[in-house]
Amino acid sequence: HRTLPWSGAKPASGLQAAARDARYRLLLDACRRDGVNALLLAHHRDDQAETLLHRIDRDTGPEGLAGMAPSRTVDGVSLLRPLLDVSKARLVATCRAAGLAWTEDPSNSDPRFARSRLRELAPALAEAGVTAERLARLAAAMTVARTAFDGFVAAWLEAHAEIGPAGSMTVDRRALNAAPAMLRDRLVERILRAVGGGDYPPRSERL
């Protein structure tokens, strides 16, 4: 294995988001340096369920309900998550059966972080029927819906929007106002991300 240290100053707030960004940057840099075109990530079904709960808590809208994608490409490297349909309990049992040791991330139980607090709610939610399996199925269904909706958004932008040479975007206001509310929100969100370069959609209230 190779250890990729995150050196330099660390932020006082937004630590988990900054650590995630640093982790991907270090991994992708290593992939490109070694000519590796696919990176396997170990996110499992429980992680997917936590992602949905976290995004519901952040009010990210329909796109957030699609959860983590099984595959996507970033800067020429494919990020693959082959374990999204596998529960954490099954992975732990498999490791124990094979005599494999693993390390628990201490930040996973740190109450300072929202994900840790949501994780503590998982047993109560499961007892009420909101299980990790059901949340994962919701994410899969929303992924299909998002893909279809992306087609409508792309067709609308091609017909009613123009990209300026400096990266600005001009849209037909009358056509935008005439679009259904859900499509209109998605169009504005996509335009903001395209012009601003954001990785994630804004919260619904901010949108």
C-alpha positions as CSV (number, residue, x, y, z in Angstrom):
1,H,0.0,0.0,0.0
2,R,0.9,3.6,-0.2
3,T,0.1,6.3,2.4
4,L,-0.8,9.7,1.0
5,P,-0.4,12.3,3.7
6,W,-2.5,15.5,3.8
7,S,0.1,18.1,4.6
8,G,-0.3,21.8,5.3
9,A,-2.7,23.9,7.3
10,K,-6.1,22.5,8.2
11,P,-9.3,24.5,8.4
12,A,-11.0,25.3,11.7
13,S,-14.5,24.7,10.3
14,G,-15.9,22.5,7.5
15,L,-13.2,19.9,8.4
16,Q,-15.0,16.8,7.0
17,A,-15.7,18.5,3.6
18,A,-12.1,19.8,3.4
19,A,-10.8,16.3,4.3
20,R,-13.0,14.7,1.7
21,D,-11.7,17.1,-1.0
22,A,-8.1,16.5,0.1
23,R,-8.6,12.8,0.0
24,Y,-9.9,12.8,-3.5
25,R,-7.2,15.2,-4.7
26,L,-4.5,13.0,-3.3
27,L,-6.0,9.8,-4.7
28,L,-6.6,11.3,-8.2
29,D,-3.1,12.8,-8.3
30,A,-1.6,9.4,-7.5
31,C,-3.8,7.7,-10.2
32,R,-2.7,10.2,-12.8
33,R,1.0,9.9,-11.8
34,D,0.9,6.1,-12.1
35,G,-1.3,6.0,-15.2
36,V,-4.2,4.4,-13.4
37,N,-7.6,5.1,-15.1
38,A,-9.9,3.6,-12.5
39,L,-10.2,4.1,-8.7
40,L,-12.2,1.7,-6.6
41,L,-14.0,3.2,-3.6
42,A,-15.3,1.2,-0.7
43,H,-18.6,3.1,0.0
44,H,-21.3,0.5,1.0
45,R,-25.1,0.5,1.4
46,D,-25.0,2.1,4.9
47,D,-22.9,4.9,3.5
48,Q,-25.4,5.5,0.8
49,A,-28.2,5.6,3.3
50,E,-26.3,8.1,5.5
51,T,-25.6,10.2,2.4
52,L,-29.3,10.5,1.6
53,L,-30.2,11.4,5.2
54,H,-27.4,14.0,5.2
55,R,-28.7,15.5,1.9
56,I,-32.3,15.6,3.2
57,D,-31.0,17.4,6.3
58,R,-29.2,19.9,4.0
59,D,-32.3,20.3,1.8
60,T,-30.4,19.7,-1.5
61,G,-33.5,18.9,-3.6
62,P,-34.1,16.0,-6.0
63,E,-30.5,15.6,-7.2
64,G,-29.3,15.0,-3.7
65,L,-31.8,12.1,-3.3
66,A,-29.9,10.2,-6.0
67,G,-27.1,9.7,-3.5
68,M,-23.6,8.6,-4.5
69,A,-23.2,7.4,-8.1
70,P,-22.0,3.9,-8.7
71,S,-19.5,5.3,-11.3
72,R,-18.5,8.8,-12.5
73,T,-15.4,10.2,-14.2
74,V,-13.3,13.0,-12.7
75,D,-10.4,14.5,-14.6
76,G,-10.0,11.4,-16.7
77,V,-10.2,8.9,-13.8
78,S,-13.2,6.6,-13.3
79,L,-14.5,6.5,-9.7
80,L,-16.1,3.2,-9.2
81,R,-18.2,2.1,-6.1
82,P,-18.8,-1.7,-6.5
83,L,-20.0,-2.2,-2.9
84,L,-23.0,0.2,-2.9
85,D,-25.4,-2.7,-2.7
86,V,-23.6,-4.5,0.1
87,S,-24.4,-3.8,3.7
88,K,-21.7,-2.9,6.2
89,A,-22.7,-5.9,8.4
90,R,-22.0,-8.2,5.4
91,L,-18.6,-6.6,4.8
92,V,-17.6,-6.9,8.4
93,A,-18.7,-10.6,8.5
94,T,-16.8,-11.3,5.3
95,C,-13.6,-9.7,6.8
96,R,-14.0,-11.7,10.0
97,A,-14.5,-14.9,8.1
98,A,-11.4,-14.2,6.0
99,G,-9.3,-13.2,9.1
100,L,-8.8,-9.7,7.8
101,A,-8.3,-6.7,10.1
102,W,-9.6,-3.2,9.4
103,T,-9.4,0.2,11.0
104,E,-12.4,2.2,12.1
105,D,-12.3,6.0,11.3
106,P,-12.6,7.7,14.7
107,S,-14.4,10.7,13.1
108,N,-17.3,8.4,12.3
109,S,-18.3,8.5,16.0
110,D,-17.4,12.2,16.6
111,P,-20.6,14.0,17.7
112,R,-19.2,17.3,16.3
113,F,-20.1,16.1,12.8
114,A,-23.6,15.9,11.3
115,R,-23.0,12.5,9.7
116,S,-22.1,11.0,13.1
117,R,-25.3,12.4,14.7
118,L,-27.4,11.0,11.8
119,R,-25.6,7.6,12.1
120,E,-26.8,7.4,15.7
121,L,-30.4,7.8,14.5
122,A,-30.1,4.8,12.1
123,P,-31.4,2.1,14.6
124,A,-34.5,4.1,15.5
125,L,-35.1,4.9,11.8
126,A,-34.7,1.2,10.9
127,E,-37.2,0.2,13.6
128,A,-39.7,2.7,12.1
129,G,-39.1,1.1,8.6
130,V,-36.7,3.6,7.2
131,T,-33.9,1.0,6.6
132,A,-30.6,1.4,4.8
133,E,-31.9,-1.0,2.2
134,R,-35.0,1.1,1.5
135,L,-33.0,4.3,1.4
136,A,-30.5,2.7,-1.1
137,R,-33.5,1.7,-3.3
138,L,-34.7,5.3,-3.2
139,A,-31.3,6.5,-4.3
140,A,-31.3,4.0,-7.2
141,A,-34.7,5.1,-8.3
142,M,-33.8,8.8,-8.1
143,T,-30.7,8.1,-10.1
144,V,-32.8,6.8,-13.0
145,A,-35.2,9.8,-12.6
146,R,-32.2,12.2,-12.5
147,T,-30.8,10.7,-15.7
148,A,-34.1,11.2,-17.5
149,F,-34.5,14.7,-16.2
150,D,-30.9,15.6,-17.2
151,G,-32.0,14.9,-20.8
152,F,-34.8,17.4,-20.6
153,V,-32.5,20.0,-19.0
154,A,-29.9,19.5,-21.8
155,A,-32.5,19.8,-24.5
156,W,-33.9,23.0,-23.0
157,L,-30.5,24.6,-22.6
158,E,-29.6,23.8,-26.2
159,A,-32.8,25.4,-27.4
160,H,-33.0,28.5,-25.1
161,A,-29.5,29.3,-23.7
162,E,-26.3,30.7,-25.1
163,I,-22.8,30.5,-23.6
164,G,-20.7,33.6,-23.9
165,P,-16.9,33.6,-24.7
166,A,-16.1,34.5,-21.0
167,G,-18.2,31.7,-19.6
168,S,-21.4,33.7,-18.9
169,M,-24.8,32.3,-19.9
170,T,-27.8,34.1,-21.4
171,V,-31.2,32.4,-21.3
172,D,-34.6,33.2,-22.8
173,R,-36.4,34.6,-19.8
174,R,-39.9,34.1,-21.3
175,A,-39.1,30.4,-22.0
176,L,-37.6,30.0,-18.5
177,N,-40.8,31.5,-16.8
178,A,-43.0,29.2,-19.0
179,A,-41.1,26.0,-17.9
180,P,-42.7,23.8,-15.2
181,A,-41.5,24.8,-11.7
182,M,-39.4,21.7,-11.1
183,L,-37.7,22.0,-14.5
184,R,-37.2,25.7,-13.9
185,D,-35.4,25.1,-10.6
186,R,-33.2,22.4,-12.1
187,L,-32.3,24.8,-15.0
188,V,-31.3,27.6,-12.7
189,E,-29.3,25.1,-10.6
190,R,-27.5,23.8,-13.6
191,I,-26.8,27.3,-14.9
192,L,-25.4,28.4,-11.6
193,R,-23.1,25.3,-11.4
194,A,-21.9,25.7,-15.0
195,V,-21.1,29.4,-14.5
196,G,-19.8,29.2,-10.9
197,G,-18.0,25.9,-11.2
198,G,-19.6,24.3,-8.1
199,D,-19.3,20.6,-7.5
200,Y,-22.6,20.3,-5.6
201,P,-26.0,21.9,-6.2
202,P,-27.1,24.7,-3.8
203,R,-29.6,24.0,-1.1
204,S,-33.2,24.4,-2.2
205,E,-33.8,27.5,0.0
206,R,-30.8,29.2,-1.5
207,L,-31.8,28.2,-5.0
